[in-house]
Amino acid sequence: MNNWLFRIPNRYLAYFALSIWAILGFMLLHKTSYGIDEGAAHALLLVWSVSDNIVSPIVTLGFPDFRTIFLAPAGILWTGNILAAKLTTMLVMAIAAWAFHAWRFRSGYGESSLLATGLLLISPLLISQIDTISVAPYLLFVFALGAWSDQLYRESKQAFGGMYFAQILLCLVSITLHPLGLAYPLALLWSWYKNPLDQKHRIYFYSGVAFAVVMALALTSGWGNIEWFANPIKSLSGVFLGTAEGDTFGPFHWFCGIGILFTLILVIWKQFGNLWADFLGRILIFALIIGLLTGDEIFGVVALVICLYWGFPLLLQKSTNQHRGFWTQQGSVLLLSFVISTTFMVIDKENYQLLPMDYLSPRDALIKTLAEDSGLFSNSDLNQSSDAKTPMRVASQWPGLTMLACRCDALPLPPNAQDSEALFSMLKGINYLIFDPRNPKNSSLSHNLAMMDAGRVETVALQLGGVIVQIKHPSSDITPDKKS
């Protein structure tokens, strides 16, 4: 082979392909501080506060998930830079995709894993997860790393070696990221229950995994940022059409979501034995079951991974007929790959065209109103001198995002109060409330605000994403003349 291209090692071609994907993927990312995940905002603000030695109310939001560890280098080196955090997420996803491909390649599915990895990386759902710095890339990374760690530990057979503590740490990390992270310790426990090296190793893993699970659940305090029992069809439709917000979720999204659901059921039915026998596949099965309780985009990403990495081998199964034609061999797979990739790229192109329009979700549009409308920053103590003014404080349903966008002190919403008087006493020092009154969790807050005197609260903005309410404390009614 005299062609120089064939003399280049495959791994360098893979590096080049991932670099091209990273460049094109970067063009699809939003360059503003809006639209990212609430947990990611919490993690970034904590890293920035520590690196710059700034006192911040972010510590009142509780313990962040372990995205903080991954985002810490970018947060320390490029404090305040959202794009650095998104590029870190993109790097983590590239490593996770590489690990998935290598795992399936070693299992004898090299051709199908190559197609699956390529389609996974250009899927609109995954790119949107990178754009929001969601837990999905980190969770896939932990799953792949956990599968490789288990294999290396079993090959070394060294009790309390580095791979043992690595797996215990990965259990801790995965659980703090998302409820689907419980899939990894469950798969690990099942693996050591059914296939232990010996009884001593089994006891070591039982005790270590149990400790990691208890510790992680204590740190997360129930995954406060997770919304349970969402519509799984909505997340499955995002596999083809991208994330749908509000009224954009229509009949066509239902059709695509149901189609993906039937495809997922068919793949699991045909490949359940192979999925369950494979350690990484077993993790994804547990994650899919737990994901039914959340129904969010992370559930959709797991469904996409299963359909791609275990669906393509069904289409590429070798036929017993030795006189196969093109269509009975790989033509149908090529046609399907072309249709899927074209659909993905069309949706990606539409998202790219929306970037200059600065399109935001209803939630982010509401936060932007608070952050950028100068009329909203009329502090209740306007008549005080500039030295005597206190900083604006906001009680928000999304305190991390609000603090990130507004660069102001943001606290969580107050707990349910008995009546409007009790609520008003809790709001001492709070200038604004920002929340979604349609959320059932905020029904008590909405009721007490509605019953409050008009002189105490004022609705500043009412939008599709929620409401901004100004709190008027008695001190704000004191003018300089009255003080004299």
C-alpha positions as CSV (number, residue, x, y, z in Angstrom):
1,M,0.0,0.0,0.0
2,N,1.8,3.1,-1.3
3,N,-0.9,5.5,-0.2
4,W,0.4,7.4,2.9
5,L,-3.1,7.5,4.3
6,F,-3.1,3.8,4.9
7,R,0.2,4.0,6.8
8,I,-1.2,6.3,9.5
9,P,-2.1,4.4,12.6
10,N,-5.8,4.2,13.3
11,R,-5.6,5.9,16.7
12,Y,-4.2,9.0,15.1
13,L,-7.0,9.1,12.5
14,A,-9.4,8.7,15.5
15,Y,-7.7,11.7,17.3
16,F,-8.1,13.7,14.1
17,A,-11.8,12.8,13.7
18,L,-12.5,13.7,17.4
19,S,-10.7,17.0,16.9
20,I,-12.9,17.8,13.9
21,W,-16.0,16.8,15.9
22,A,-14.8,19.1,18.8
23,I,-14.4,22.1,16.5
24,L,-17.8,21.6,14.8
25,G,-19.4,20.9,18.1
26,F,-18.0,24.1,19.6
27,M,-19.8,26.0,16.9
28,L,-23.1,24.6,18.1
29,L,-22.6,25.8,21.7
30,H,-24.2,28.8,23.2
31,K,-21.6,31.4,24.3
32,T,-23.6,33.0,27.1
33,S,-24.1,32.0,30.7
34,Y,-27.8,31.0,30.1
35,G,-29.2,27.6,29.6
36,I,-26.8,25.5,31.6
37,D,-27.8,22.9,34.2
38,E,-28.6,24.1,37.7
39,G,-26.2,21.6,39.2
40,A,-23.5,22.7,36.9
41,A,-24.0,26.3,37.9
42,H,-23.7,25.2,41.5
43,A,-20.4,23.4,40.8
44,L,-18.9,26.2,38.8
45,L,-19.8,28.9,41.3
46,L,-18.3,26.9,44.1
47,V,-15.0,26.4,42.1
48,W,-14.8,30.1,41.2
49,S,-15.5,31.2,44.7
50,V,-12.7,29.0,46.1
51,S,-10.2,29.9,43.4
52,D,-10.8,33.7,43.8
53,N,-11.3,33.6,47.6
54,I,-14.7,35.2,47.3
55,V,-17.3,34.8,50.0
56,S,-20.5,33.6,48.2
57,P,-23.9,32.3,49.4
58,I,-23.4,29.3,47.0
59,V,-22.4,27.3,50.1
60,T,-26.0,27.5,51.4
61,L,-27.1,25.4,48.4
62,G,-25.6,22.3,49.9
63,F,-23.0,19.8,48.7
64,P,-22.5,19.9,44.9
65,D,-22.3,16.8,42.8
66,F,-18.9,15.5,41.6
67,R,-19.0,17.5,38.4
68,T,-17.0,19.9,40.6
69,I,-14.0,17.6,40.4
70,F,-14.1,17.5,36.6
71,L,-14.7,21.2,36.2
72,A,-12.2,22.3,38.9
73,P,-9.1,22.6,36.5
74,A,-11.0,24.7,34.0
75,G,-12.7,26.7,36.8
76,I,-9.3,27.5,38.4
77,L,-7.4,28.3,35.3
78,W,-10.2,30.2,33.5
79,T,-12.3,31.6,36.4
80,G,-15.6,33.0,35.1
81,N,-15.4,31.4,31.7
82,I,-18.4,29.3,30.8
83,L,-16.9,28.1,27.5
84,A,-14.0,26.5,29.4
85,A,-16.4,24.4,31.3
86,K,-18.3,23.4,28.2
87,L,-15.0,22.4,26.5
88,T,-14.2,20.3,29.5
89,T,-17.5,18.6,29.2
90,M,-16.8,18.0,25.5
91,L,-13.5,16.4,26.3
92,V,-15.1,14.1,28.9
93,M,-17.6,13.1,26.3
94,A,-14.9,12.4,23.7
95,I,-13.1,10.1,26.2
96,A,-16.4,8.4,27.1
97,A,-17.2,7.7,23.4
98,W,-13.7,6.4,22.9
99,A,-14.1,4.0,25.9
100,F,-17.5,2.8,24.7
101,H,-16.1,2.1,21.2
102,A,-13.0,0.3,22.6
103,W,-15.2,-1.8,24.9
104,R,-17.5,-3.0,22.1
105,F,-14.5,-3.4,19.7
106,R,-12.9,-5.9,22.2
107,S,-16.2,-7.7,22.4
108,G,-16.1,-8.4,18.7
109,Y,-18.4,-5.6,17.4
110,G,-15.9,-3.2,15.8
111,E,-17.9,-2.3,12.8
112,S,-21.1,-1.6,14.6
113,S,-19.4,0.3,17.4
114,L,-17.7,2.6,14.9
115,L,-21.1,3.5,13.4
116,A,-22.7,3.8,16.9
117,T,-20.0,6.1,18.2
118,G,-20.2,8.4,15.2
119,L,-24.0,8.7,15.4
120,L,-23.8,9.2,19.1
121,L,-21.4,12.1,18.9
122,I,-23.5,14.1,16.3
123,S,-26.9,13.4,18.0
124,P,-28.7,16.7,18.9
125,L,-29.6,15.3,22.3
126,L,-26.0,14.7,23.3
127,I,-24.8,18.0,21.9
128,S,-27.5,19.8,23.9
129,Q,-26.3,17.9,27.0
130,I,-22.8,19.2,26.4
131,D,-24.1,22.7,25.9
132,T,-26.0,22.7,29.2
133,I,-23.0,21.0,31.0
134,S,-25.4,18.2,32.0
135,V,-24.5,15.1,33.9
136,A,-25.0,12.8,30.9
137,P,-21.4,13.0,29.5
138,Y,-20.0,12.6,33.0
139,L,-22.3,9.7,33.7
140,L,-21.4,7.9,30.5
141,F,-17.7,8.5,31.3
142,V,-18.1,7.0,34.8
143,F,-20.0,4.0,33.4
144,A,-17.3,3.2,30.8
145,L,-14.5,3.8,33.3
146,G,-16.2,1.6,35.8
147,A,-16.5,-1.3,33.3
148,W,-12.8,-1.1,32.4
149,S,-11.9,-0.9,36.1
150,D,-13.9,-4.0,36.9
151,Q,-12.1,-5.9,34.1
152,L,-8.7,-4.7,35.2
153,Y,-9.4,-5.6,38.8
154,R,-10.5,-9.1,38.0
155,E,-7.4,-9.6,35.8
156,S,-5.0,-8.4,38.6
157,K,-6.8,-10.3,41.4
158,Q,-5.1,-8.0,43.9
159,A,-7.3,-7.2,47.0
160,F,-7.4,-3.6,48.0
161,G,-5.4,-2.5,45.0
162,G,-5.8,0.7,43.1
163,M,-8.6,-0.6,40.9
164,Y,-10.6,-1.6,44.1
165,F,-10.5,2.0,45.5
166,A,-11.1,3.4,42.0
167,Q,-14.4,1.4,41.7
168,I,-15.5,2.5,45.2
169,L,-14.8,6.1,44.2
170,L,-16.6,5.8,40.9
171,C,-19.7,4.4,42.9
172,L,-19.6,7.6,45.0
173,V,-19.2,9.9,42.0
174,S,-21.9,8.3,39.9
175,I,-24.5,8.4,42.6
176,T,-24.0,12.1,43.4
177,L,-24.3,12.9,39.7
178,H,-27.8,11.5,39.1
179,P,-30.2,8.8,40.4
180,L,-29.2,6.8,37.3
181,G,-25.8,6.6,38.8
182,L,-27.1,4.0,41.2
183,A,-26.9,1.6,38.2
184,Y,-23.1,1.2,38.5
185,P,-23.0,0.0,42.1
186,L,-26.0,-2.2,41.5
187,A,-24.3,-3.8,38.5
188,L,-21.1,-4.2,40.5
189,L,-23.0,-5.9,43.4
190,W,-24.7,-8.2,41.0
191,S,-21.4,-9.1,39.3
192,W,-19.8,-10.0,42.6
193,Y,-22.8,-11.9,43.8
194,K,-23.0,-14.1,40.7
195,N,-19.3,-14.2,39.7
196,P,-17.0,-13.6,42.6
197,L,-13.2,-14.3,42.5
198,D,-13.5,-15.7,46.0
199,Q,-15.6,-15.1,49.2
200,K,-13.0,-12.7,50.6
201,H,-13.2,-10.4,47.5
202,R,-16.9,-10.5,47.6
203,I,-17.1,-9.3,51.2
204,Y,-14.6,-6.5,50.4
205,F,-16.8,-5.2,47.6
206,Y,-20.1,-5.6,49.5
207,S,-18.7,-3.5,52.4
208,G,-17.0,-0.9,50.1
209,V,-20.0,-0.4,47.8
210,A,-22.4,-0.2,50.7
211,F,-20.2,2.5,52.3
212,A,-20.0,4.5,49.0
213,V,-23.8,4.3,48.5
214,V,-24.6,5.5,52.1
215,M,-22.1,8.3,51.9
216,A,-23.3,9.5,48.4
217,L,-26.9,9.5,49.5
218,A,-26.0,11.5,52.6
219,L,-24.2,14.0,50.5
220,T,-26.8,14.4,47.8
221,S,-29.7,14.7,50.2
222,G,-32.1,13.3,47.7
223,W,-31.0,15.0,44.4
224,G,-32.8,18.3,45.0
225,N,-32.4,19.5,41.4
226,I,-34.0,16.4,39.9
227,E,-37.6,16.5,38.7
228,W,-39.2,13.1,39.1
229,F,-41.8,11.3,36.9
230,A,-41.3,13.4,33.8
231,N,-42.8,12.3,30.5
232,P,-40.3,9.7,29.1
233,I,-41.8,10.1,25.6
234,K,-40.6,13.7,25.6
235,S,-37.0,12.7,26.4
236,L,-37.1,9.9,23.8
237,S,-38.3,12.2,21.1
238,G,-35.3,14.4,21.9
239,V,-33.1,11.5,20.5
240,F,-34.2,12.5,17.0
241,L,-35.6,16.0,17.3
242,G,-33.6,17.5,20.1
243,T,-34.9,18.9,23.4
244,A,-38.4,20.3,23.2
245,E,-39.6,23.2,25.5
246,G,-43.1,24.0,26.4
247,D,-45.5,24.2,23.4
248,T,-42.9,23.0,21.0
249,F,-43.6,19.5,22.1
250,G,-46.3,18.5,19.6
251,P,-47.8,15.5,17.8
252,F,-44.7,14.9,15.7
253,H,-42.7,14.7,18.9
254,W,-45.1,12.1,20.3
255,F,-44.8,10.1,17.1
256,C,-41.0,10.1,17.2
257,G,-40.9,9.4,20.9
258,I,-43.2,6.4,20.6
259,G,-41.2,5.1,17.6
260,I,-37.9,5.3,19.6
261,L,-39.7,3.5,22.5
262,F,-40.7,0.6,20.3
263,T,-37.2,0.5,18.8
264,L,-35.7,0.4,22.3
265,I,-38.1,-2.4,23.4
266,L,-37.2,-4.4,20.3
267,V,-33.5,-4.0,20.8
268,I,-33.7,-5.0,24.5
269,W,-35.9,-8.0,23.6
270,K,-33.5,-9.3,21.0
271,Q,-30.3,-8.4,22.8
272,F,-31.2,-8.8,26.5
273,G,-29.0,-11.9,26.9
274,N,-26.0,-10.0,25.5
275,L,-26.8,-6.9,27.4
276,W,-27.1,-8.7,30.7
277,A,-23.9,-10.8,30.1
278,D,-21.9,-7.6,29.3
279,F,-20.9,-5.6,32.4
280,L,-21.4,-2.3,30.6
281,G,-24.7,-3.4,29.1
282,R,-25.8,-4.5,32.6
283,I,-25.1,-1.0,33.9
284,L,-27.2,0.5,31.1
285,I,-30.1,-1.8,31.8
286,F,-30.1,-0.8,35.5
287,A,-29.8,2.9,34.4
288,L,-32.8,2.5,32.0
289,I,-35.0,1.0,34.7
290,I,-34.1,3.7,37.2
291,G,-34.5,6.3,34.4
292,L,-38.2,5.4,34.1
293,L,-38.7,7.2,37.5
294,T,-37.1,10.4,36.2
295,G,-38.0,10.4,32.5
296,D,-35.5,13.3,31.8
297,E,-33.0,13.7,29.1
298,I,-30.5,11.5,30.8
299,F,-32.9,8.6,30.3
300,G,-33.1,9.5,26.6
301,V,-29.3,9.4,26.4
302,V,-29.1,6.0,27.9
303,A,-31.8,4.7,25.6
304,L,-29.9,6.2,22.6
305,V,-26.7,4.4,23.7
306,I,-28.5,1.1,24.0
307,C,-30.2,1.4,20.6
308,L,-27.0,2.4,18.8
309,Y,-24.4,0.0,20.4
310,W,-26.7,-3.0,20.7
311,G,-29.1,-2.2,17.8
312,F,-26.5,-2.1,14.9
313,P,-25.2,-5.6,15.7
314,L,-28.7,-6.9,15.0
315,L,-28.5,-5.4,11.5
316,L,-25.0,-6.6,10.9
317,Q,-25.5,-10.2,11.9
318,K,-23.8,-12.6,9.4
319,S,-26.2,-14.4,7.2
320,T,-25.9,-18.1,6.5
321,N,-26.5,-17.5,2.8
322,Q,-23.2,-17.3,0.9
323,H,-24.7,-15.6,-2.1
324,R,-25.8,-12.4,-0.3
325,G,-26.3,-9.3,-2.3
326,F,-25.4,-5.8,-1.3
327,W,-28.7,-5.0,0.4
328,T,-28.7,-8.2,2.4
329,Q,-25.2,-7.6,3.7
330,Q,-24.6,-3.9,4.6
331,G,-26.6,-1.9,2.3
332,S,-29.6,-1.6,4.6
333,V,-27.3,-0.6,7.5
334,L,-25.6,2.0,5.2
335,L,-29.0,3.4,4.3
336,L,-30.2,3.5,7.9
337,S,-27.0,5.2,9.0
338,F,-27.4,7.8,6.2
339,V,-31.0,8.6,7.2
340,I,-30.2,8.9,10.9
341,S,-27.1,11.0,10.4
342,T,-28.9,13.3,7.9
343,T,-31.7,13.8,10.4
344,F,-29.2,14.5,13.2
345,M,-27.3,17.0,11.1
346,V,-30.5,18.8,10.0
347,I,-31.5,19.3,13.6
348,D,-28.0,20.4,14.5
349,K,-28.1,22.9,11.6
350,E,-31.4,24.4,12.8
351,N,-29.9,24.8,16.3
352,Y,-26.9,26.5,14.8
353,Q,-29.1,28.9,12.9
354,L,-30.9,29.8,16.2
355,L,-27.7,30.8,17.9
356,P,-27.5,34.4,16.5
357,M,-31.2,34.8,17.5
358,D,-30.2,34.2,21.1
359,Y,-33.1,31.8,21.6
360,L,-33.7,30.9,25.3
361,S,-36.0,28.6,27.1
362,P,-38.8,30.2,29.1
363,R,-36.9,29.7,32.3
364,D,-33.7,31.3,31.0
365,A,-35.7,34.1,29.4
366,L,-37.1,34.9,32.8
367,I,-33.7,34.9,34.5
368,K,-32.3,37.1,31.7
369,T,-35.1,39.6,32.4
370,L,-34.0,39.8,36.0
371,A,-30.3,40.1,35.0
372,E,-30.4,42.5,32.1
373,D,-33.4,44.7,32.5
374,S,-32.0,47.7,34.3
375,G,-35.4,48.6,35.5
376,L,-35.5,45.6,37.7
377,F,-32.4,46.6,39.6
378,S,-34.2,49.5,41.4
379,N,-33.0,48.5,44.9
380,S,-35.6,49.1,47.6
381,D,-33.1,51.4,49.2
382,L,-32.7,53.7,46.3
383,N,-32.7,56.8,48.4
384,Q,-29.7,55.7,50.4
385,S,-26.2,56.8,49.5
386,S,-24.1,54.5,47.3
387,D,-22.0,53.6,50.4
388,A,-25.0,52.7,52.5
389,K,-26.7,50.6,49.8
390,T,-26.9,46.9,50.5
391,P,-26.4,44.4,47.7
392,M,-29.5,43.0,46.0
393,R,-30.6,39.6,47.2
394,V,-32.8,37.2,45.3
395,A,-34.7,34.1,46.5
396,S,-34.8,31.9,43.4
397,Q,-36.2,28.5,42.4
398,W,-32.9,28.3,40.4
399,P,-30.4,30.0,42.8
400,G,-27.3,28.7,41.0
401,L,-28.4,30.0,37.6
402,T,-29.7,33.2,39.0
403,M,-26.4,33.9,40.8
404,L,-24.4,33.1,37.7
405,A,-26.5,35.3,35.4
406,C,-27.2,38.2,37.7
407,R,-24.0,38.3,39.6
408,C,-25.9,38.9,42.8
409,D,-26.6,37.1,46.0
410,A,-29.1,34.3,45.4
411,L,-30.7,32.0,47.9
412,P,-33.2,29.1,47.6
413,L,-36.9,29.8,47.9
414,P,-38.2,30.0,51.5
415,P,-39.9,26.9,52.9
416,N,-43.7,26.6,53.1
417,A,-45.1,29.1,55.5
418,Q,-48.2,28.9,57.6
419,D,-49.6,32.2,56.3
420,S,-48.6,35.4,54.5
421,E,-47.3,37.0,57.7
422,A,-45.0,34.1,58.4
423,L,-43.8,34.2,54.8
424,F,-43.1,37.9,54.9
425,S,-41.0,37.5,58.1
426,M,-38.9,34.9,56.3
427,L,-38.2,37.3,53.4
428,K,-36.2,39.7,55.5
429,G,-33.3,41.0,53.5
430,I,-34.8,39.6,50.2
431,N,-35.4,42.0,47.4
432,Y,-36.9,39.8,44.7
433,L,-38.5,36.4,44.3
434,I,-38.2,34.5,41.0
435,F,-40.0,31.2,40.6
436,D,-42.5,29.2,38.5
437,P,-45.9,29.5,40.1
438,R,-47.2,26.6,38.0
439,N,-44.8,24.2,39.7
440,P,-46.8,22.2,42.4
441,K,-43.9,22.6,44.8
442,N,-44.5,26.4,44.8
443,S,-48.2,26.3,45.3
444,S,-47.9,27.3,49.0
445,L,-45.6,30.2,48.1
446,S,-47.9,31.4,45.3
447,H,-51.0,31.3,47.6
448,N,-49.3,33.2,50.4
449,L,-48.0,35.9,48.0
450,A,-51.5,36.3,46.6
451,M,-52.9,36.8,50.1
452,M,-50.2,39.4,51.0
453,D,-51.0,43.1,51.1
454,A,-50.3,45.0,47.8
455,G,-48.0,47.4,49.6
456,R,-45.6,44.6,50.5
457,V,-45.2,42.8,47.2
458,E,-45.3,43.8,43.5
459,T,-45.2,41.6,40.4
460,V,-42.4,43.0,38.3
461,A,-42.6,40.5,35.4
462,L,-44.9,37.7,34.5
463,Q,-43.7,35.4,31.7
464,L,-44.2,31.9,30.4
465,G,-41.2,30.7,32.5
466,G,-42.4,32.1,35.7
467,V,-42.8,35.3,37.7
468,I,-40.5,38.0,39.3
469,V,-41.9,39.5,42.5
470,Q,-40.4,42.5,44.3
471,I,-40.5,42.5,48.1
472,K,-41.1,45.9,49.6
473,H,-39.8,46.1,53.1
474,P,-40.9,49.0,55.4
475,S,-37.4,50.6,55.2
476,S,-37.9,51.2,51.5
477,D,-40.8,53.6,52.1
478,I,-38.6,55.9,54.1
479,T,-37.5,58.9,52.1
480,P,-34.7,61.3,53.0
481,D,-37.3,64.0,54.1
482,K,-39.0,61.6,56.5
483,K,-35.6,60.6,57.9
484,S,-34.8,64.2,58.7
